[in-house]
Amino acid sequence: MTIHKEGYKTIVISFIIFAFINLVSFYFISFHYPWVSWVIFIATLALLLFLISFFRVPNRQLTTGDGFIICPADGKVVVIEEVVDSEYFHDKRLQLSVFMSPANVHQNRVPVSGEVMYNKYHKGKYLVAWNPKSSTENERHSVVIKNEKGEILVKQIAGALAKRIVNYLSVGQKVDQSMEMGFIKFGSRVDLLLPPGTKVKVQLNQVVQGGITVLAEW
């Protein structure tokens, strides 16, 4: 397991705050109320360890296959339905959405190999990620990837806690399945818009893993 580069600054700042709070606590409080200092130490240590775990990148045997559409994020499948896309395709698409809790790995991966045809950041709201309107009203970053089998749109969507979306792709770039696509800080969701008739291989509320779980087949 490694720590994602997006977490370096946050972890360093958090460690400095952790050290400062506990130095002050043990210097001014521990002599009269040692139990209070220990409570502060345990609570701040737990928060620091949570932050470190949030930016973890586990070692994985990634799944690949020309006929596979691989899950781009860890989390739980919360939407499988047909929708009308108003951003890029302007027709009916099959939407699969994965909700990412703060406890999930937040690195996002490319679901299929191909060429990036579209890449756009949208400002927006910070509705809770399970709200259906979050797909079109929240801050988000949309990417369309095309190969010989078709095109898919992937949306990294901010939630009530997620305040920063990072996307590393650019239009015209050739991408490989399961390579890193980006990162979302502190809980959100990822939507995929697939061609109608795509064979779905997961169920609602199923727990999935980015780069490993096969969401669908072309």
SERO-4910 file (N, C-alpha, C, O; in steps of 0.05 Angstrom, whole numbers):
BEGIN
 pado doro    nc1    nc2    nc3   cac1   cac2   cac3    cc1    cc2    cc3    oc1    oc2    oc3
  Met    A     17    -24      0      0      0      0     18     25      0     38     26     13
  Thr    A      9     45    -15     23     71    -15      4     93     -9    -20     89     -6
  Ile    A     14    118     -6     -2    141     -1     -3    157    -27     17    162    -40
  His    A    -28    165    -35    -31    180    -60    -19    208    -58    -19    220    -36
  Lys    A     -8    217    -80      6    243    -80    -13    266    -72     -4    287    -62
  Glu    A    -39    263    -77    -58    284    -70    -60    288    -40    -71    308    -30
  Gly    A    -50    268    -25    -53    270      4    -28    281     19    -30    286     43
  Tyr    A     -6    284      5     19    293     18     15    318     34     21    319     58
  Lys    A      5    339     22      2    365     35    -17    364     58    -11    374     80
  Thr    A    -40    351     54    -60    348     75    -49    333     99    -54    341    122
  Ile    A    -35    312     94    -24    296    116     -3    311    132     -2    310    156
  Val    A     15    325    118     36    341    131     23    362    149     31    365    172
  Ile    A      4    377    138    -10    398    154    -24    386    178    -23    397    200
  Ser    A    -38    363    173    -52    350    195    -33    340    217    -40    342    241
  Phe    A    -10    330    209     10    321    229     20    345    246     24    342    270
  Ile    A     25    367    233     34    391    248     13    400    268     19    407    291
  Ile    A    -12    400    259    -34    408    277    -36    388    300    -40    396    323
  Phe    A    -34    362    294    -35    341    314    -13    345    335    -18    343    359
  Ala    A     11    350    325     34    354    344     30    378    361     36    378    385
  Phe    A     21    400    349     17    425    364     -4    422    386      0    429    409
  Ile    A    -27    410    379    -49    407    398    -39    390    422    -46    396    445
  Asn    A    -25    369    416    -17    351    438      6    362    454      8    356    478
  Leu    A     24    377    442     44    390    458     32    410    478     39    411    501
  Val    A     13    426    468     -1    445    485    -17    430    507    -16    438    530
  Ser    A    -30    409    499    -46    393    518    -29    381    541    -36    384    564
  Phe    A     -8    368    534      9    355    554     25    376    571     32    370    594
  Tyr    A     30    399    560     45    419    575     27    434    594     36    439    617
  Phe    A      3    441    586    -15    458    602    -36    442    618    -46    452    638
  Ile    A    -44    419    608    -67    405    619    -60    380    634    -72    374    655
  Ser    A    -40    365    625    -35    338    635    -27    338    665    -33    318    679
  Phe    A    -15    359    676     -7    359    704    -31    357    722    -31    343    742
  His    A    -53    372    716    -77    373    732    -98    352    723   -112    341    739
  Tyr    A   -100    349    697   -121    331    686   -108    312    665   -113    316    641
  Pro    A    -92    293    674    -78    276    654    -97    260    636    -91    255    613
  Trp    A   -121    253    647   -140    237    631   -150    254    607   -156    243    586
  Val    A   -153    280    611   -162    297    589   -141    298    567   -148    296    543
  Ser    A   -116    299    574    -94    299    554    -94    273    538    -90    273    514
  Trp    A    -99    251    552   -100    226    538   -124    223    519   -122    212    498
  Val    A   -147    234    528   -170    234    510   -165    251    485   -171    242    463
  Ile    A   -152    274    489   -145    291    466   -126    277    448   -128    278    423
  Phe    A   -106    264    459    -86    249    443    -99    227    427    -93    225    403
  Ile    A   -116    211    440   -128    188    425   -147    199    403   -147    188    381
  Ala    A   -162    220    409   -181    230    389   -166    242    365   -174    237    342
  Thr    A   -145    258    371   -130    270    348   -114    249    333   -111    252    309
  Leu    A   -104    229    347    -90    208    333   -109    192    314   -101    185    292
  Ala    A   -133    187    324   -153    173    307   -159    189    282   -162    178    260
  Leu    A   -162    216    285   -168    232    262   -144    232    242   -148    232    218
  Leu    A   -120    233    253    -96    233    236    -94    207    220    -89    207    196
  Leu    A    -99    185    234    -98    158    221   -120    156    200   -115    143    179
  Phe    A   -143    167    205   -165    167    185   -157    182    160   -161    172    138
  Leu    A   -144    205    163   -135    221    140   -115    206    124   -116    206     99
  Ile    A    -96    193    138    -76    177    124    -89    154    108    -82    149     85
  Ser    A   -108    140    121   -121    118    108   -138    127     84   -142    112     65
  Phe    A   -149    152     86   -165    162     64   -149    164     38   -160    160     16
  Phe    A   -124    170     40   -107    174     16    -91    149      9    -72    150     -6
  Arg    A    -99    126     20    -85    101     14    -90     92    -14   -112     97    -25
  Val    A    -70     79    -26    -73     66    -52    -64     38    -48    -39     33    -49
  Pro    A    -82     19    -45    -74     -9    -41    -62    -22    -66    -69    -15    -88
  Asn    A    -45    -41    -62    -34    -57    -84    -55    -76    -94    -67    -91    -78
  Arg    A    -61    -76   -120    -82    -93   -131    -74   -106   -157    -57    -96   -172
  Gln    A    -86   -130   -161    -83   -143   -187   -106   -133   -204   -129   -142   -201
  Leu    A   -101   -114   -222   -121   -100   -237   -133   -118   -259   -120   -135   -270
  Thr    A   -159   -114   -264   -173   -129   -285   -172   -115   -311   -176    -90   -312
  Thr    A   -168   -129   -333   -168   -117   -360   -182   -137   -379   -183   -161   -374
  Gly    A   -193   -126   -401   -206   -143   -421   -221   -125   -440   -235   -107   -432
  Asp    A   -217   -129   -466   -230   -112   -486   -260   -111   -484   -272    -91   -490
  Gly    A   -272   -133   -475   -301   -134   -473   -312   -124   -446   -336   -123   -442
  Phe    A   -294   -117   -428   -302   -109   -401   -303    -78   -398   -288    -64   -411
  Ile    A   -322    -69   -382   -323    -42   -372   -317    -44   -342   -334    -53   -326
  Ile    A   -294    -35   -334   -285    -39   -306   -294    -16   -288   -296      7   -297
  Cys    A   -300    -22   -264   -308     -2   -244   -287     19   -240   -264     12   -235
  Pro    A   -294     45   -242   -273     66   -238   -268     74   -210   -249     89   -204
  Ala    A   -284     64   -191   -281     73   -163   -291     52   -143   -308     35   -149
  Asp    A   -279     53   -119   -289     36    -97   -315     47    -87   -320     72    -88
  Gly    A   -333     30    -77   -358     40    -65   -381     20    -68   -377     -4    -68
  Lys    A   -405     31    -72   -429     15    -74   -445     24    -97   -449     48   -101
  Val    A   -456      6   -113   -473     12   -136   -500     23   -126   -515      9   -111
  Val    A   -506     48   -133   -531     60   -123   -551     66   -145   -574     72   -139
  Val    A   -543     65   -170   -561     71   -192   -555     52   -215   -532     49   -223
  Ile    A   -576     39   -226   -574     25   -252   -601     32   -266   -621     20   -260
  Glu    A   -600     50   -285   -624     59   -298   -618     72   -324   -596     81   -330
  Glu    A   -639     73   -341   -636     87   -367   -643    116   -363   -663    123   -350
  Val    A   -626    134   -374   -630    163   -372   -626    176   -399   -616    163   -418
  Val    A   -634    201   -401   -629    216   -425   -606    236   -418   -609    253   -401
  Asp    A   -584    233   -432   -561    250   -427   -564    276   -441   -569    277   -465
  Ser    A   -560    298   -425   -562    325   -437   -536    339   -441   -535    362   -450
  Glu    A   -514    325   -434   -488    338   -435   -473    332   -461   -462    351   -473
  Tyr    A   -472    307   -469   -454    300   -491   -469    283   -513   -469    290   -536
  Phe    A   -482    262   -505   -495    244   -524   -521    254   -534   -528    251   -558
  His    A   -537    267   -516   -563    278   -523   -582    256   -533   -598    260   -551
  Asp    A   -580    233   -520   -598    211   -526   -599    193   -501   -588    199   -480
  Lys    A   -613    170   -504   -615    152   -481   -589    137   -476   -576    128   -494
  Arg    A   -583    134   -450   -559    120   -442   -565    103   -417   -584    109   -403
  Leu    A   -550     83   -412   -552     67   -388   -533     78   -367   -509     79   -371
  Gln    A   -544     88   -344   -528    100   -323   -523     80   -301   -541     67   -290
  Leu    A   -497     77   -293   -489     62   -270   -474     82   -251   -456     96   -261
  Ser    A   -482     83   -226   -470    102   -208   -459     87   -184   -471     69   -173
  Val    A   -434     95   -175   -421     83   -152   -417    105   -131   -404    125   -136
  Phe    A   -429    100   -107   -426    119    -85   -401    112    -69   -396     89    -62
  Met    A   -384    133    -64   -359    129    -49   -362    142    -22   -366    166    -20
  Ser    A   -360    126     -1   -361    137     26   -334    147     34   -314    141     21
  Pro    A   -331    163     55   -305    173     64   -285    150     71   -261    155     71
  Ala    A   -296    127     76   -278    104     84   -267     89     59   -249     73     62
  Asn    A   -278     95     36   -269     81     11   -242     92      1   -234    114      8
  Val    A   -229     76    -16   -206     86    -31   -217    106    -52   -236    100    -65
  His    A   -204    129    -54   -215    150    -71   -199    155    -97   -204    175   -110
  Gln    A   -181    138   -103   -168    139   -129   -188    129   -150   -202    109   -146
  Asn    A   -190    144   -173   -208    136   -195   -192    125   -218   -170    135   -224
  Arg    A   -204    105   -232   -189     91   -253   -205     91   -279   -230     94   -279
  Val    A   -191     89   -302   -203     89   -328   -218     63   -333   -205     42   -330
  Pro    A   -244     63   -340   -259     38   -343   -253     22   -369   -257     -2   -369
  Val    A   -245     36   -390   -239     22   -416   -215     36   -429   -209     59   -425
  Ser    A   -201     20   -445   -180     32   -461   -192     47   -485   -214     41   -494
  Gly    A   -177     68   -494   -187     83   -517   -175    111   -519   -153    115   -508
  Glu    A   -189    129   -531   -180    157   -534   -199    175   -520   -224    172   -522
  Val    A   -189    195   -506   -205    215   -493   -216    235   -514   -200    249   -527
  Met    A   -242    235   -517   -255    252   -537   -266    278   -525   -271    298   -540
  Tyr    A   -270    278   -499   -284    301   -486   -274    302   -457   -273    281   -444
  Asn    A   -269    326   -448   -260    329   -420   -268    357   -411   -259    377   -421
  Lys    A   -287    358   -391   -297    384   -383   -304    385   -354   -316    366   -343
  Tyr    A   -295    407   -341   -302    412   -313   -327    429   -311   -329    449   -326
  His    A   -345    422   -293   -369    438   -289   -371    447   -260   -369    431   -241
  Lys    A   -374    473   -256   -380    484   -229   -408    475   -222   -425    470   -239
  Gly    A   -413    474   -196   -440    466   -188   -444    466   -158   -428    478   -143
  Lys    A   -465    453   -150   -473    452   -121   -458    429   -107   -441    415   -119
  Tyr    A   -464    426    -81   -452    404    -65   -474    389    -51   -474    386    -27
  Leu    A   -494    380    -67   -515    363    -56   -503    337    -47   -482    328    -56
  Val    A   -517    323    -28   -507    297    -20   -506    279    -44   -522    280    -62
  Ala    A   -485    262    -45   -479    247    -69   -501    227    -78   -502    220   -101
  Trp    A   -518    219    -59   -539    199    -67   -564    214    -78   -583    200    -86
  Asn    A   -564    240    -78   -586    255    -89   -585    252   -120   -565    258   -132
  Pro    A   -607    243   -133   -606    240   -162   -598    265   -177   -586    263   -199
  Lys    A   -604    289   -166   -597    314   -180   -567    319   -179   -558    337   -194
  Ser    A   -552    305   -162   -523    310   -161   -509    304   -187   -489    316   -193
  Ser    A   -521    286   -203   -509    279   -229   -507    302   -248   -489    304   -265
  Thr    A   -527    321   -246   -528    343   -265   -525    370   -252   -520    390   -266
  Glu    A   -527    372   -226   -526    398   -213   -501    402   -195   -494    425   -190
  Asn    A   -488    381   -187   -464    384   -170   -439    391   -186   -439    387   -211
  Glu    A   -419    401   -172   -393    404   -185   -384    377   -195   -387    357   -181
  Arg    A   -373    376   -219   -366    350   -231   -346    353   -253   -341    375   -264
  His    A   -333    331   -261   -314    331   -283   -322    307   -301   -323    284   -292
  Ser    A   -328    313   -326   -337    293   -345   -316    286   -366   -302    304   -376
  Val    A   -314    261   -371   -294    251   -391   -308    230   -409   -323    213   -399
  Val    A   -304    233   -435   -315    213   -454   -291    198   -466   -272    210   -476
  Ile    A   -293    171   -465   -272    154   -477   -284    138   -499   -305    126   -496
  Lys    A   -270    137   -522   -280    122   -545   -260    101   -554   -236    106   -555
  Asn    A   -271     78   -561   -255     57   -575   -272     44   -596   -293     54   -603
  Glu    A   -263     22   -607   -277      9   -630   -304     -2   -622   -321     -7   -640
  Lys    A   -309     -5   -596   -335    -16   -587   -356      6   -581   -380      0   -580
  Gly    A   -346     31   -578   -365     53   -573   -353     74   -555   -329     75   -551
  Glu    A   -371     91   -544   -363    113   -526   -377    110   -499   -400    102   -498
  Ile    A   -362    117   -478   -375    119   -451   -367    146   -439   -346    157   -445
  Leu    A   -385    156   -422   -380    180   -408   -376    174   -378   -393    160   -367
  Val    A   -355    185   -366   -350    180   -338   -351    207   -324   -337    226   -332
  Lys    A   -367    209   -302   -369    234   -287   -358    230   -259   -367    212   -244
  Gln    A   -339    246   -251   -330    248   -224   -346    270   -211   -345    293   -219
  Ile    A   -362    263   -190   -382    282   -179   -375    289   -150   -371    271   -134
  Ala    A   -375    314   -144   -371    323   -117   -396    318   -100   -418    317   -111
  Gly    A   -392    315    -74   -415    311    -56   -415    333    -35   -402    354    -38
  Ala    A   -429    328    -13   -431    348      9   -404    352     22   -399    374     32
  Leu    A   -387    332     23   -361    334     36   -339    338     15   -319    351     21
  Ala    A   -342    327     -9   -321    329    -29   -319    357    -40   -339    367    -51
  Lys    A   -297    370    -36   -293    397    -46   -272    400    -67   -266    422    -76
  Arg    A   -260    377    -75   -240    379    -96   -240    354   -113   -237    332   -103
  Ile    A   -243    358   -139   -241    337   -159   -216    340   -175   -211    362   -185
  Val    A   -200    319   -177   -176    320   -193   -179    301   -216   -186    278   -212
  Asn    A   -173    311   -240   -174    294   -264   -148    298   -280   -140    320   -285
  Tyr    A   -135    275   -287   -109    276   -299   -109    273   -330    -88    273   -343
  Leu    A   -133    269   -341   -135    263   -370   -138    289   -387   -144    310   -376
  Ser    A   -133    286   -413   -136    309   -431   -146    298   -458   -142    275   -465
  Val    A   -160    316   -473   -171    308   -499   -149    299   -518   -128    313   -520
  Gly    A   -154    277   -532   -134    266   -550   -115    246   -538   -100    233   -552
  Gln    A   -116    244   -512    -98    225   -498   -107    196   -502   -130    191   -501
  Lys    A    -88    178   -507    -93    150   -508    -91    139   -479    -71    143   -465
  Val    A   -111    124   -470   -112    114   -443   -114     84   -443   -126     72   -461
  Asp    A   -104     72   -422   -106     43   -419   -125     37   -396   -127     51   -376
  Gln    A   -140     15   -400   -159      6   -380   -146      3   -352   -125     -8   -350
  Ser    A   -160     14   -332   -152     12   -304   -129     30   -296   -120     29   -273
  Met    A   -118     47   -315    -98     66   -307   -111     88   -290   -136     91   -290
  Glu    A    -95    104   -276   -107    124   -259   -119    147   -275   -108    156   -295
  Met    A   -144    154   -267   -158    176   -281   -158    201   -264   -157    223   -275
  Gly    A   -160    198   -237   -161    222   -220   -166    214   -191   -162    191   -183
  Phe    A   -175    234   -176   -179    230   -147   -201    250   -138   -203    272   -147
  Ile    A   -218    240   -120   -238    258   -108   -234    258    -77   -233    236    -65
  Lys    A   -233    281    -65   -228    283    -37   -254    282    -20   -272    297    -25
  Phe    A   -254    264     -1   -274    263     20   -303    255     12   -322    270     18
  Gly    A   -306    234     -3   -332    222     -7   -348    234    -29   -352    258    -30
  Ser    A   -358    218    -48   -374    228    -70   -384    205    -86   -391    184    -75
  Arg    A   -386    208   -113   -396    187   -130   -384    190   -158   -374    211   -166
  Val    A   -385    167   -173   -377    167   -200   -399    155   -217   -409    134   -210
  Asp    A   -407    169   -238   -428    159   -256   -415    150   -282   -395    161   -292
  Leu    A   -426    129   -294   -418    120   -321   -443    120   -338   -464    109   -330
  Leu    A   -441    132   -362   -463    131   -381   -454    113   -404   -436    119   -419
  Leu    A   -468     90   -407   -461     69   -425   -481     67   -448   -504     76   -445
  Pro    A   -473     55   -470   -492     51   -492   -516     34   -484   -513     15   -468
  Pro    A   -540     40   -493   -563     23   -487   -558     -5   -496   -546    -10   -517
  Gly    A   -567    -24   -480   -563    -52   -486   -538    -64   -475   -533    -88   -478
  Thr    A   -521    -48   -462   -497    -58   -450   -505    -78   -428   -524    -73   -413
  Lys    A   -491   -100   -427   -497   -122   -408   -486   -116   -381   -461   -117   -377
  Val    A   -503   -110   -361   -494   -103   -334   -487   -128   -319   -502   -148   -320
  Lys    A   -465   -127   -304   -455   -151   -290   -456   -147   -259   -447   -164   -244
  Val    A   -468   -124   -250   -470   -119   -221   -499   -114   -214   -516   -111   -232
  Gln    A   -504   -112   -188   -531   -108   -178   -531    -83   -160   -510    -74   -151
  Leu    A   -555    -72   -156   -558    -49   -137   -548    -57   -110   -552    -79   -100
  Asn    A   -534    -39    -97   -523    -42    -70   -500    -61    -68   -490    -67    -46
  Gln    A   -490    -70    -91   -467    -87    -91   -442    -70    -85   -439    -48    -96
  Val    A   -424    -81    -68   -399    -68    -62   -379    -74    -85   -376    -97    -92
  Val    A   -366    -53    -95   -348    -57   -119   -321    -44   -113   -318    -28    -95
  Gln    A   -301    -52   -129   -274    -42   -126   -264    -30   -152   -267    -42   -173
  Gly    A   -252     -7   -150   -241      6   -173   -218    -10   -185   -199    -18   -171
  Gly    A   -218    -13   -212   -197    -28   -225   -200    -58   -224   -184    -72   -236
  Ile    A   -219    -68   -209   -222    -97   -206   -250   -107   -215   -251   -125   -231
  Thr    A   -271    -95   -205   -298   -105   -211   -306    -99   -239   -303    -76   -249
  Val    A   -317   -119   -253   -328   -115   -280   -357   -105   -277   -374   -120   -267
  Leu    A   -362    -80   -284   -389    -69   -282   -407    -79   -304   -431    -84   -300
  Ala    A   -396    -81   -328   -412    -88   -351   -395    -99   -373   -370    -97   -372
  Glu    A   -408   -110   -394   -394   -120   -418   -407   -107   -442   -431   -104   -444
  Trp    A   -389   -100   -462   -399    -88   -487   -416   -109   -502   -425   -103   -524
***
